[in-house]
Amino acid sequence: MPGDKSISHRTALLGALAEGRTHIRRFLASDDCFATIDAIRALGVECRVTEESPGLATVEIDGVGLHGLTEPADVIDVRNSGTTGRLLSGILAGQPFHSVITGDASLRTRPFGRVVEPLREMGAKLTAREDDTLLPLTIDGGALHGIRYRLPVASAQVKSAVLLAGLFAEGETIVEEPLATRDHTERLLRTMGADLKREGPGVKLQPPDRLAPLDLEVPGDLSTAAFWLVAAAAHPDAEIDLPKVGVNPTRTGLLDILSEMGAQIDIGEERIVGGEPVADIHIKSSQLRGIEVGGELVLRAMDEMPALAVAAAFAEGRTVVRDAEELRVKESDRISALVSQMKKLGVAIEEQADGFIIEGGQALRGAPVTGAGDHRLTMSLAVAGLLADGETEIEDEDSVAISYPGFWEELGKLAAG
């Protein structure tokens, strides 16, 4: 599996702030993660990337320390990467210089006001389009103070932005979240020597004097593994092994959901790699059944919801997904786009304000569909097409490069098998 996208972003950003050379193996060599590499280079950080295979690279970063970044000569374009933009805004809020973040047409429609509010509260000056909610985002940072901030909506990216700003703040920074979100930033900061503790619903950070460099291997991405997990479970005659996949408990919602649906999943060889839990996953053809999913379980599987919809289409009975309104502000309105395209394949799916309902168990038929530039939707439609009767033609197939450059090659190998 390709390296985890969330972790790859964070290792690059934190490696830039470390004192000394960071070594990252199995870094995700995708468009989104290269946007992060280009961003730290724009801030004066030397970085060398050696691509080992489609989707995998070894990265070396010569960290400049917490106070070694330099003012960029131009606007920083993070392209389609919301993770890069939001986390980078936290770092730039602590820098004593002027910077501007922008993105592609899609990212410029996605909400950034969530990071503006807490970073302003910490003392940074930020302005953005549409009443400070949309990119481009202008930042005049420095002279920050720690705050206690309760997230109005559970968001790992906003939590991380505030914690990263807290590295440069005077006094402690505490972030409270309504539900526990992915904790990759916290794990990496602890590995680098930061004084960071979880207390109840809050994460408390004391600003460090320095961060130690990283030397680690990035686990396989469970969000990417989701497509093969669904393909194997829904296919009538399949068996797939996925080695070295990250099984961080804040990310394993899909495994829990598929297990509840009746998927035959075996998780073995659990160990810690780079501070993250990793396991080898084995899955095979299964008799899936429809279930109801909501709350904390959806939060832990938000990125995997398009793939889950494919599993639900092949499950017997009704699947109801609720509390997933965050899908409407991803690379596309994933609820609306998913419903419109799955209907073309013959799926009995009904759109809800915060999710969808699928009546499963009906045969799918191939049809022309589009991923609308959304990488996760495109890959989900590809898996649906693999399992449907007849030919499926997908527009925007190049969007998979955002997170999984080797996807079509791997799909071809499975189909040939």
Stockholm file with secondary structure:
# STOCKHOLM 1.0

chainA/1-417         MPGDKSISHRTALLGALAEGRTHIRRFLASDDCFATIDAIRALGVECRVTEESPGLATVEIDGVGLHGLTEPADVIDVRNSGTTGRLLSGILAGQPFHSVITGDASLRTRPFGRVVEPLREMGAKLTAREDDTLLPLTIDGGALHGIRYRLPVASAQVKSAVLLAGLFAEGETIVEEPLATRDHTERLLRTMGADLKREGPGVKLQPPDRLAPLDLEVPGDLSTAAFWLVAAAAHPDAEIDLPKVGVNPTRTGLLDILSEMGAQIDIGEERIVGGEPVADIHIKSSQLRGIEVGGELVLRAMDEMPALAVAAAFAEGRTVVRDAEELRVKESDRISALVSQMKKLGVAIEEQADGFIIEGGQALRGAPVTGAGDHRLTMSLAVAGLLADGETEIEDEDSVAISYPGFWEELGKLAAG
#=GR chainA/1-417 SS CCBCHHHHHHHHHHHHHSEEEEEEEEEECSHHHHHHHHHHHHTTCEEEEEEEETTEEEEEEEEECTTCCCCCSSCEECTTCHHHHHHHHHHHHTSSSEEEEECCTTGGGSCCHHHHHHHHHTTCEEEEHHHHTEEEEEEECCCCBCCEEECSSCCHHHHHHHHHHHTTSBSCEEEECSSCCCCHHHHHHHHTTCEEEEETTEEEEECCSCCCCCEEECCBCHHHHHHHHHHHHHSSSCEEEEEEEECCTTTTHHHHHHHHTTCEEEEEEEEEETTEEEEEEEEECCCCBCCEECTHHHHTTGGGHHHHHHHHHTSBEEEEECSCGGGGGSSSCHHHHHHHHHHHTTCEEEEETTEEEEEECCCCBCCEEECTTCHHHHHHHHHHHHHSBSCCEEECGGGGGGTCTTHHHHHHHHHHC
#=GC SS_cons         CCBCHHHHHHHHHHHHHSEEEEEEEEEECSHHHHHHHHHHHHTTCEEEEEEEETTEEEEEEEEECTTCCCCCSSCEECTTCHHHHHHHHHHHHTSSSEEEEECCTTGGGSCCHHHHHHHHHTTCEEEEHHHHTEEEEEEECCCCBCCEEECSSCCHHHHHHHHHHHTTSBSCEEEECSSCCCCHHHHHHHHTTCEEEEETTEEEEECCSCCCCCEEECCBCHHHHHHHHHHHHHSSSCEEEEEEEECCTTTTHHHHHHHHTTCEEEEEEEEEETTEEEEEEEEECCCCBCCEECTHHHHTTGGGHHHHHHHHHTSBEEEEECSCGGGGGSSSCHHHHHHHHHHHTTCEEEEETTEEEEEECCCCBCCEEECTTCHHHHHHHHHHHHHSBSCCEEECGGGGGGTCTTHHHHHHHHHHC
//
